[in-house]
Amino acid sequence: MSYLLHVEVSPSGENSISSSISQDFISAWSAAHPKAQVVLRDITGNTVPHLDIEAIYAGYTPEEARSPSIAAKYNYRKELIKEITEAEEIVISAPMWNWSIPSALKAYFDQIIMSGTLDAGANKGLTGKKITFILAHGGSYAKGAPKESWDFETGYLKLVANALGATDVEVIAAEFTLAGVAPGMESFVDAKAASIETARQSARNRAA
């Protein structure tokens, strides 16, 4: 089955800017791939657990020695890995929280990166995959912005995708998304609208 995997990370529902822009991407992608499906992995509505000691060592434990608990956690990780490695294309939409990725997304990456199955060594299971990250930044961290160096999200996401084999990676970010919400950012409302529209167009172009 040919499908686009959409990993959704925002808990804001219909108010989520990253989710909204990702829908522009998905609509354009579906139009360009009418016979393909879209598989949603909502990791805020269906939380991915953080690794514990059993999950960490499940892959190193021989199958016959796995307890039911370890086996369940190992199979869960394999299910996530199978889903992302078999996808034709991947889009991940997420906000920036405190200058980095939400912990839910970090937990997802920790689950899917498993030595011997999907890793940065011989098992680069995302090789040949097209990956798009659609992000919402409350302020601006663009090149030349006063807080450019505070962005620990963009570089990390690119590193993860590249380490797992992907080379066609693009980050699309809407900026000033807290304008009109956070006190003191009223003067950036127009910049917010312009940035969102630019991100929407970039998403549509990327998908098509």
Summary of the structure (lengths in Angstrom):
residues: 208
radius of gyration: 18.0
end to end distance: 19.8
largest distance: 62.4
contacts: 649
relative contact order: 0.17
helix: 45%
strand: 18%
